[in-house]
């Protein structure tokens, strides 16, 4: 989907590898993309 700035699908549970001060890179990337997108709006 070229019109989406961030897209991913997984078949595992990265939320089980996240901790409050050490998020899984998948979530860190998602938050970074969301913050960047909010600056464009």
N, CA, C, O and CB atoms as a CASP TS submission, in Angstrom:
PFRMAT TS
TARGET T0000
AUTHOR 0000-0000-0000
METHOD Language model
MODEL 1
PARENT N/A
ATOM      1  N   UNK     1       0.830  -1.177   0.000  1.00  0.00           N
ATOM      2  CA  UNK     1       0.000   0.000   0.000  1.00  0.00           C
ATOM      3  C   UNK     1       0.878   1.244   0.000  1.00  0.00           C
ATOM      4  O   UNK     1       1.287   1.704   1.066  1.00  0.00           O
ATOM      5  CB  UNK     1      -0.946  -0.004   1.204  1.00  0.00           C
ATOM      6  N   UNK     2       1.173   1.793  -1.163  1.00  0.00           N
ATOM      7  CA  UNK     2       2.082   2.929  -1.247  1.00  0.00           C
ATOM      8  C   UNK     2       1.567   4.198  -0.571  1.00  0.00           C
ATOM      9  O   UNK     2       2.363   5.070  -0.221  1.00  0.00           O
ATOM     10  CB  UNK     2       2.369   3.221  -2.673  1.00  0.00           C
ATOM     11  N   UNK     3       0.250   4.319  -0.382  1.00  0.00           N
ATOM     12  CA  UNK     3      -0.264   5.540   0.240  1.00  0.00           C
ATOM     13  C   UNK     3      -0.246   5.488   1.768  1.00  0.00           C
ATOM     14  O   UNK     3      -0.656   6.447   2.421  1.00  0.00           O
ATOM     15  CB  UNK     3      -1.672   5.797  -0.236  1.00  0.00           C
ATOM     16  N   UNK     4       0.224   4.384   2.342  1.00  0.00           N
ATOM     17  CA  UNK     4       0.346   4.263   3.796  1.00  0.00           C
ATOM     18  C   UNK     4       1.800   4.477   4.199  1.00  0.00           C
ATOM     19  O   UNK     4       2.689   3.812   3.666  1.00  0.00           O
ATOM     20  CB  UNK     4      -0.160   2.876   4.285  1.00  0.00           C
ATOM     21  N   UNK     5       2.060   5.402   5.140  1.00  0.00           N
ATOM     22  CA  UNK     5       3.438   5.670   5.524  1.00  0.00           C
ATOM     23  C   UNK     5       4.061   4.556   6.366  1.00  0.00           C
ATOM     24  O   UNK     5       5.285   4.485   6.473  1.00  0.00           O
ATOM     25  CB  UNK     5       3.503   6.961   6.278  1.00  0.00           C
ATOM     26  N   UNK     6       3.251   3.694   6.960  1.00  0.00           N
ATOM     27  CA  UNK     6       3.781   2.640   7.830  1.00  0.00           C
ATOM     28  C   UNK     6       2.812   1.464   7.777  1.00  0.00           C
ATOM     29  O   UNK     6       1.613   1.626   8.002  1.00  0.00           O
ATOM     30  CB  UNK     6       3.976   3.152   9.312  1.00  0.00           C
ATOM     31  N   UNK     7       3.335   0.290   7.479  1.00  0.00           N
ATOM     32  CA  UNK     7       2.481  -0.896   7.370  1.00  0.00           C
ATOM     33  C   UNK     7       3.327  -2.126   7.659  1.00  0.00           C
ATOM     34  O   UNK     7       4.440  -2.251   7.149  1.00  0.00           O
ATOM     35  CB  UNK     7       1.816  -0.994   5.955  1.00  0.00           C
ATOM     36  N   UNK     8       2.803  -3.037   8.476  1.00  0.00           N
ATOM     37  CA  UNK     8       3.512  -4.291   8.760  1.00  0.00           C
ATOM     38  C   UNK     8       2.508  -5.328   9.248  1.00  0.00           C
ATOM     39  O   UNK     8       1.470  -4.985   9.814  1.00  0.00           O
ATOM     40  CB  UNK     8       4.642  -4.075   9.817  1.00  0.00           C
ATOM     41  N   UNK     9       2.821  -6.570   9.030  1.00  0.00           N
ATOM     42  CA  UNK     9       2.040  -7.681   9.552  1.00  0.00           C
ATOM     43  C   UNK     9       2.996  -8.712  10.128  1.00  0.00           C
ATOM     44  O   UNK     9       4.048  -8.978   9.546  1.00  0.00           O
ATOM     45  CB  UNK     9       1.138  -8.308   8.448  1.00  0.00           C
ATOM     46  N   UNK    10       2.644  -9.286  11.251  1.00  0.00           N
ATOM     47  CA  UNK    10       3.510 -10.290  11.881  1.00  0.00           C
ATOM     48  C   UNK    10       2.682 -11.498  12.298  1.00  0.00           C
ATOM     49  O   UNK    10       1.470 -11.400  12.487  1.00  0.00           O
ATOM     50  CB  UNK    10       4.249  -9.694  13.108  1.00  0.00           C
ATOM     51  N   UNK    11       3.347 -12.630  12.437  1.00  0.00           N
ATOM     52  CA  UNK    11       2.685 -13.841  12.915  1.00  0.00           C
ATOM     53  C   UNK    11       3.256 -14.277  14.259  1.00  0.00           C
ATOM     54  O   UNK    11       3.188 -15.453  14.617  1.00  0.00           O
ATOM     55  CB  UNK    11       2.827 -14.971  11.890  1.00  0.00           C
ATOM     56  N   UNK    12       3.805 -13.351  14.982  1.00  0.00           N
ATOM     57  CA  UNK    12       4.314 -13.632  16.324  1.00  0.00           C
ATOM     58  C   UNK    12       3.782 -12.534  17.241  1.00  0.00           C
ATOM     59  O   UNK    12       3.019 -11.678  16.791  1.00  0.00           O
ATOM     60  CB  UNK    12       5.900 -13.698  16.353  1.00  0.00           C
ATOM     61  N   UNK    13       4.158 -12.542  18.478  1.00  0.00           N
ATOM     62  CA  UNK    13       3.620 -11.591  19.453  1.00  0.00           C
ATOM     63  C   UNK    13       4.711 -10.681  19.999  1.00  0.00           C
ATOM     64  O   UNK    13       5.247 -10.934  21.078  1.00  0.00           O
ATOM     65  CB  UNK    13       2.939 -12.333  20.601  1.00  0.00           C
ATOM     66  N   UNK    14       5.048  -9.609  19.255  1.00  0.00           N
ATOM     67  CA  UNK    14       6.097  -8.710  19.736  1.00  0.00           C
ATOM     68  C   UNK    14       5.734  -8.014  21.047  1.00  0.00           C
ATOM     69  O   UNK    14       6.619  -7.565  21.775  1.00  0.00           O
ATOM     70  CB  UNK    14       6.398  -7.672  18.685  1.00  0.00           C
ATOM     71  N   UNK    15       4.440  -7.924  21.351  1.00  0.00           N
ATOM     72  CA  UNK    15       4.047  -7.286  22.615  1.00  0.00           C
ATOM     73  C   UNK    15       4.564  -8.060  23.820  1.00  0.00           C
ATOM     74  O   UNK    15       4.721  -7.498  24.904  1.00  0.00           O
ATOM     75  CB  UNK    15       2.525  -7.162  22.695  1.00  0.00           C
ATOM     76  N   UNK    16       4.830  -9.358  23.629  1.00  0.00           N
ATOM     77  CA  UNK    16       5.365 -10.162  24.729  1.00  0.00           C
ATOM     78  C   UNK    16       6.855  -9.910  24.944  1.00  0.00           C
ATOM     79  O   UNK    16       7.406 -10.298  25.974  1.00  0.00           O
ATOM     80  CB  UNK    16       5.125 -11.643  24.462  1.00  0.00           C
ATOM     81  N   UNK    17       7.502  -9.270  23.991  1.00  0.00           N
ATOM     82  CA  UNK    17       8.930  -8.951  24.098  1.00  0.00           C
ATOM     83  C   UNK    17       9.154  -7.495  24.500  1.00  0.00           C
ATOM     84  O   UNK    17      10.301  -7.062  24.613  1.00  0.00           O
ATOM     85  CB  UNK    17       9.636  -9.237  22.772  1.00  0.00           C
ATOM     86  N   UNK    18       8.092  -6.737  24.715  1.00  0.00           N
ATOM     87  CA  UNK    18       8.209  -5.325  25.063  1.00  0.00           C
ATOM     88  C   UNK    18       8.148  -5.136  26.571  1.00  0.00           C
ATOM     89  O   UNK    18       7.483  -5.879  27.293  1.00  0.00           O
ATOM     90  CB  UNK    18       7.106  -4.510  24.383  1.00  0.00           C
ATOM     91  N   UNK    19       8.860  -4.124  27.014  1.00  0.00           N
ATOM     92  CA  UNK    19       8.828  -3.694  28.408  1.00  0.00           C
ATOM     93  C   UNK    19       8.616  -2.181  28.384  1.00  0.00           C
ATOM     94  O   UNK    19       8.932  -1.539  27.383  1.00  0.00           O
ATOM     95  CB  UNK    19      10.159  -4.095  29.189  1.00  0.00           C
ATOM     96  N   UNK    20       8.087  -1.594  29.465  1.00  0.00           N
ATOM     97  CA  UNK    20       7.788  -0.157  29.445  1.00  0.00           C
ATOM     98  C   UNK    20       8.960   0.732  29.020  1.00  0.00           C
ATOM     99  O   UNK    20       8.758   1.701  28.288  1.00  0.00           O
ATOM    100  CB  UNK    20       7.330   0.267  30.798  1.00  0.00           C
ATOM    101  N   UNK    21      10.155   0.426  29.456  1.00  0.00           N
ATOM    102  CA  UNK    21      11.305   1.254  29.100  1.00  0.00           C
ATOM    103  C   UNK    21      12.144   0.655  27.983  1.00  0.00           C
ATOM    104  O   UNK    21      13.140   1.247  27.568  1.00  0.00           O
ATOM    105  CB  UNK    21      12.168   1.475  30.309  1.00  0.00           C
ATOM    106  N   UNK    22      11.751  -0.515  27.495  1.00  0.00           N
ATOM    107  CA  UNK    22      12.454  -1.174  26.391  1.00  0.00           C
ATOM    108  C   UNK    22      11.434  -1.761  25.416  1.00  0.00           C
ATOM    109  O   UNK    22      11.242  -2.976  25.372  1.00  0.00           O
ATOM    110  CB  UNK    22      13.407  -2.285  26.923  1.00  0.00           C
ATOM    111  N   UNK    23      10.780  -0.898  24.634  1.00  0.00           N
ATOM    112  CA  UNK    23       9.770  -1.413  23.706  1.00  0.00           C
ATOM    113  C   UNK    23      10.411  -2.224  22.579  1.00  0.00           C
ATOM    114  O   UNK    23      11.549  -1.971  22.183  1.00  0.00           O
ATOM    115  CB  UNK    23       8.950  -0.257  23.119  1.00  0.00           C
ATOM    116  N   UNK    24       9.674  -3.182  22.082  1.00  0.00           N
ATOM    117  CA  UNK    24      10.123  -3.938  20.916  1.00  0.00           C
ATOM    118  C   UNK    24      10.322  -2.938  19.771  1.00  0.00           C
ATOM    119  O   UNK    24       9.539  -1.996  19.652  1.00  0.00           O
ATOM    120  CB  UNK    24       9.087  -5.073  20.522  1.00  0.00           C
ATOM    121  N   UNK    25      11.340  -3.114  18.932  1.00  0.00           N
ATOM    122  CA  UNK    25      11.586  -2.183  17.823  1.00  0.00           C
ATOM    123  C   UNK    25      10.365  -1.953  16.927  1.00  0.00           C
ATOM    124  O   UNK    25      10.215  -0.875  16.350  1.00  0.00           O
ATOM    125  CB  UNK    25      12.723  -2.696  16.982  1.00  0.00           C
ATOM    126  N   UNK    26       9.507  -2.944  16.810  1.00  0.00           N
ATOM    127  CA  UNK    26       8.291  -2.790  16.012  1.00  0.00           C
ATOM    128  C   UNK    26       7.418  -1.664  16.570  1.00  0.00           C
ATOM    129  O   UNK    26       6.924  -0.826  15.816  1.00  0.00           O
ATOM    130  CB  UNK    26       7.500  -4.112  15.976  1.00  0.00           C
ATOM    131  N   UNK    27       7.231  -1.647  17.889  1.00  0.00           N
ATOM    132  CA  UNK    27       6.402  -0.615  18.506  1.00  0.00           C
ATOM    133  C   UNK    27       7.096   0.741  18.506  1.00  0.00           C
ATOM    134  O   UNK    27       6.452   1.771  18.312  1.00  0.00           O
ATOM    135  CB  UNK    27       6.043  -1.011  19.929  1.00  0.00           C
ATOM    136  N   UNK    28       8.400   0.741  18.721  1.00  0.00           N
ATOM    137  CA  UNK    28       9.145   1.997  18.693  1.00  0.00           C
ATOM    138  C   UNK    28       9.032   2.645  17.309  1.00  0.00           C
ATOM    139  O   UNK    28       8.856   3.858  17.197  1.00  0.00           O
ATOM    140  CB  UNK    28      10.631   1.758  19.061  1.00  0.00           C
ATOM    141  N   UNK    29       9.134   1.836  16.271  1.00  0.00           N
ATOM    142  CA  UNK    29       9.003   2.339  14.903  1.00  0.00           C
ATOM    143  C   UNK    29       7.594   2.868  14.645  1.00  0.00           C
ATOM    144  O   UNK    29       7.423   3.902  14.000  1.00  0.00           O
ATOM    145  CB  UNK    29       9.346   1.236  13.892  1.00  0.00           C
ATOM    146  N   UNK    30       6.601   2.166  15.143  1.00  0.00           N
ATOM    147  CA  UNK    30       5.214   2.595  14.966  1.00  0.00           C
ATOM    148  C   UNK    30       4.976   3.949  15.632  1.00  0.00           C
ATOM    149  O   UNK    30       4.366   4.838  15.037  1.00  0.00           O
ATOM    150  CB  UNK    30       4.249   1.542  15.540  1.00  0.00           C
ATOM    151  N   UNK    31       5.453   4.104  16.858  1.00  0.00           N
ATOM    152  CA  UNK    31       5.285   5.367  17.578  1.00  0.00           C
ATOM    153  C   UNK    31       6.030   6.491  16.866  1.00  0.00           C
ATOM    154  O   UNK    31       5.516   7.603  16.741  1.00  0.00           O
ATOM    155  CB  UNK    31       5.784   5.235  19.030  1.00  0.00           C
ATOM    156  N   UNK    32       7.229   6.200  16.405  1.00  0.00           N
ATOM    157  CA  UNK    32       8.005   7.202  15.667  1.00  0.00           C
ATOM    158  C   UNK    32       7.258   7.655  14.412  1.00  0.00           C
ATOM    159  O   UNK    32       7.205   8.850  14.120  1.00  0.00           O
ATOM    160  CB  UNK    32       9.387   6.639  15.285  1.00  0.00           C
ATOM    161  N   UNK    33       6.687   6.714  13.677  1.00  0.00           N
ATOM    162  CA  UNK    33       5.930   7.054  12.469  1.00  0.00           C
ATOM    163  C   UNK    33       4.674   7.849  12.815  1.00  0.00           C
ATOM    164  O   UNK    33       4.307   8.772  12.088  1.00  0.00           O
ATOM    165  CB  UNK    33       5.551   5.780  11.697  1.00  0.00           C
ATOM    166  N   UNK    34       4.012   7.502  13.916  1.00  0.00           N
ATOM    167  CA  UNK    34       2.803   8.221  14.326  1.00  0.00           C
ATOM    168  C   UNK    34       3.128   9.663  14.711  1.00  0.00           C
ATOM    169  O   UNK    34       2.394  10.586  14.358  1.00  0.00           O
ATOM    170  CB  UNK    34       2.123   7.500  15.503  1.00  0.00           C
ATOM    171  N   UNK    35       4.223   9.850  15.430  1.00  0.00           N
ATOM    172  CA  UNK    35       4.631  11.203  15.811  1.00  0.00           C
ATOM    173  C   UNK    35       4.968  12.017  14.566  1.00  0.00           C
ATOM    174  O   UNK    35       4.551  13.169  14.441  1.00  0.00           O
ATOM    175  CB  UNK    35       5.843  11.160  16.772  1.00  0.00           C
ATOM    176  N   UNK    36       5.711  11.427  13.661  1.00  0.00           N
ATOM    177  CA  UNK    36       6.069  12.127  12.419  1.00  0.00           C
ATOM    178  C   UNK    36       4.818  12.486  11.615  1.00  0.00           C
ATOM    179  O   UNK    36       4.723  13.589  11.077  1.00  0.00           O
ATOM    180  CB  UNK    36       7.017  11.257  11.563  1.00  0.00           C
ATOM    181  N   UNK    37       3.871  11.571  11.532  1.00  0.00           N
ATOM    182  CA  UNK    37       2.628  11.829  10.795  1.00  0.00           C
ATOM    183  C   UNK    37       1.830  12.947  11.456  1.00  0.00           C
ATOM    184  O   UNK    37       1.225  13.768  10.767  1.00  0.00           O
ATOM    185  CB  UNK    37       1.774  10.548  10.708  1.00  0.00           C
ATOM    186  N   UNK    38       1.824  12.985  12.791  1.00  0.00           N
ATOM    187  CA  UNK    38       1.072  14.030  13.496  1.00  0.00           C
ATOM    188  C   UNK    38       1.649  15.416  13.219  1.00  0.00           C
ATOM    189  O   UNK    38       0.927  16.411  13.274  1.00  0.00           O
ATOM    190  CB  UNK    38       1.071  13.758  15.004  1.00  0.00           C
ATOM    191  N   UNK    39       2.937  15.483  12.924  1.00  0.00           N
ATOM    192  CA  UNK    39       3.563  16.772  12.596  1.00  0.00           C
ATOM    193  C   UNK    39       3.159  17.258  11.210  1.00  0.00           C
ATOM    194  O   UNK    39       3.217  18.453  10.924  1.00  0.00           O
ATOM    195  CB  UNK    39       5.086  16.659  12.679  1.00  0.00           C
ATOM    196  N   UNK    40       2.753  16.335  10.356  1.00  0.00           N
ATOM    197  CA  UNK    40       2.364  16.690   8.993  1.00  0.00           C
ATOM    198  C   UNK    40       0.922  17.162   8.901  1.00  0.00           C
ATOM    199  O   UNK    40       0.530  17.791   7.918  1.00  0.00           O
ATOM    200  CB  UNK    40       2.567  15.511   8.077  1.00  0.00           C
ATOM    201  N   UNK    41       0.146  16.860   9.912  1.00  0.00           N
ATOM    202  CA  UNK    41      -1.290  17.175   9.886  1.00  0.00           C
ATOM    203  C   UNK    41      -1.555  18.559  10.415  1.00  0.00           C
ATOM    204  O   UNK    41      -2.707  18.990  10.466  1.00  0.00           O
ATOM    205  CB  UNK    41      -2.079  16.158  10.695  1.00  0.00           C
TER
END
